[in-house]
Amino acid sequence: MNDNYAMKHVAIEKFVNIQRIKKNGEKEIDYQDRIARAELQALGISTEDLELRD
């Protein structure tokens, strides 16, 4: 897979996820959060350092 294809794929995934959030609200946000955390942890990236703090 070339870099251009990968960048397009990521952009399309983000767009689709935003559309799902707009349609399904908080339930979809929670789902997307769980998926993103699992993907990051599978790559060895700690989500603790990425959390937004008040």
Kinemage of the C-alpha trace (Angstrom):
@kinemage 1
@onewidth
@group {chain A} dominant
@subgroup {mainchain}
@vectorlist {calphas} color= white
{ca met a 1} P 0.000 0.000 0.000
{ca asn a 2} L 1.505 3.346 -0.962
{ca asp a 3} L 1.507 6.402 1.300
{ca asn a 4} L -1.003 8.342 -0.822
{ca tyr a 5} L -3.513 5.490 -0.696
{ca ala a 6} L -3.010 5.119 3.058
{ca met a 7} L -3.573 8.857 3.625
{ca lys a 8} L -6.773 8.774 1.549
{ca his a 9} L -7.986 5.718 3.467
{ca val a 10} L -7.415 7.411 6.834
{ca ala a 11} L -9.165 10.597 5.666
{ca ile a 12} L -12.201 8.640 4.449
{ca glu a 13} L -12.363 6.692 7.732
{ca lys a 14} L -12.297 9.942 9.715
{ca phe a 15} L -15.076 11.424 7.585
{ca val a 16} L -17.250 8.320 7.968
{ca asn a 17} L -16.674 8.296 11.724
{ca ile a 18} L -17.723 11.945 12.004
{ca gln a 19} L -20.885 11.237 10.029
{ca arg a 20} L -21.684 8.313 12.354
{ca ile a 21} L -21.139 10.542 15.411
{ca lys a 22} L -23.414 13.237 13.982
{ca lys a 23} L -26.146 10.635 13.456
{ca asn a 24} L -25.791 8.577 16.645
{ca gly a 25} L -24.441 11.053 19.214
{ca glu a 26} L -22.923 10.029 22.526
{ca lys a 27} L -23.341 6.288 21.953
{ca glu a 28} L -21.209 6.498 18.806
{ca ile a 29} L -18.631 8.716 20.522
{ca asp a 30} L -18.190 6.062 23.211
{ca tyr a 31} L -17.865 3.355 20.537
{ca gln a 32} L -15.306 5.345 18.526
{ca asp a 33} L -13.335 6.037 21.715
{ca arg a 34} L -13.138 2.318 22.550
{ca ile a 35} L -12.041 1.427 19.009
{ca ala a 36} L -9.385 4.159 18.889
{ca arg a 37} L -7.992 3.152 22.285
{ca ala a 38} L -7.776 -0.506 21.228
{ca glu a 39} L -5.994 0.387 17.974
{ca leu a 40} L -3.499 2.656 19.735
{ca gln a 41} L -2.798 0.111 22.461
{ca ala a 42} L -2.274 -2.602 19.816
{ca leu a 43} L 0.393 -0.322 18.321
{ca gly a 44} L 2.014 0.101 21.745
{ca ile a 45} L 0.881 3.718 22.184
{ca ser a 46} L -0.291 4.719 25.652
{ca thr a 47} L -3.559 6.636 25.600
{ca glu a 48} L -2.881 8.180 29.006
{ca asp a 49} L -0.499 10.707 27.465
{ca leu a 50} L -3.079 11.645 24.826
{ca glu a 51} L -5.976 12.374 27.181
{ca leu a 52} L -7.315 15.924 27.226
{ca arg a 53} L -7.368 17.367 30.712
{ca asp a 54} L -9.593 20.128 32.058
